[in-house]
Amino acid sequence: MKDVVTRFAPSPTGRLHLGHAYSALLAHRFARDRNGIFLLRIEDIDPGRARPEYVDFILEDLEWLGLSFDDAIVYQSERLPLYSAALGRLKERALVYPCFCTRSEIAAEVAASAAAPQGPDGPIYPGTCKHMSDDERVLRLQTEAHAWRLDTAKGVALAGPIHWQNDEGEVRAEPGQFGDVIVARKDAPVSYHLAVTIDDAAQGVTDIVRGMDLYASTHVHRLLQALLDLPIPHYHHHPLLSGADGQRLAKRHGAPSLASLRDAGADPGELATDLLGGRLPAGYSATGP
Ligand code: GLU
């Protein structure tokens, strides 16, 4: 049987909080229970938000929690050629198109339309740049900053019916509902969706243990796997932790960090046992799936 490989893939954009600890512990236990491999991947492709000092803090916090990793740590910032190659394959098959829109242009267009459906990254892109003439596209490509968007409808048509295995059973992937997501950003040669899909395949990840907040993104990742001929891992989306105010830690600014728990004298072994046993510190709760 194929070895089980899981990973924890934090973005170094802040200190880790209890929600991160929960996710890392679950992924670690999943691998260890199956004599598998547990990897750490630093998702540092966001030039505006990722900071090297946060990588150090992540390593410190995970060590404090008692988590050990197998193999070298992978940094997404060092793998840009891999992502460009994947983007190149999508370009060759005309599955992506350049998008010149600014955030405010998209917001204005969304505001002006009656329906404003939401996708994993915010409002669904209204498709402005998809319908541009070839001449205009060629001209603007030479001078204007641009992102690349997946032509999701085309991808869905090409891929046919696709599914993934989640804890509760088989899920039909319906990426069409999220519109044309970004696969390469204006300020970075890749987006979260493309990088994570490429890396999970390249690292041989068999089981993705991550929070319910990324469930919607899985529809998109599954489509990218189909279009790029990548293996399909199994998914285990876990509940999200909320603080005393009922707000999810993942969404909240100023959620108590692991460092603050450590400074307050928390015992990491006890904390890990409690979290894995479903016992949360006073004031916290778990929601979904
Ligand atoms: N880097 C992502 C985050 O910190 C997680 C990626 C994933 O687990 O797929 O939210």
Residues whose N, C-alpha, C, O or C-beta is under 5 A from the ligand:
A	BS01	LIG	A9 P10 S11 E43 V196 R210
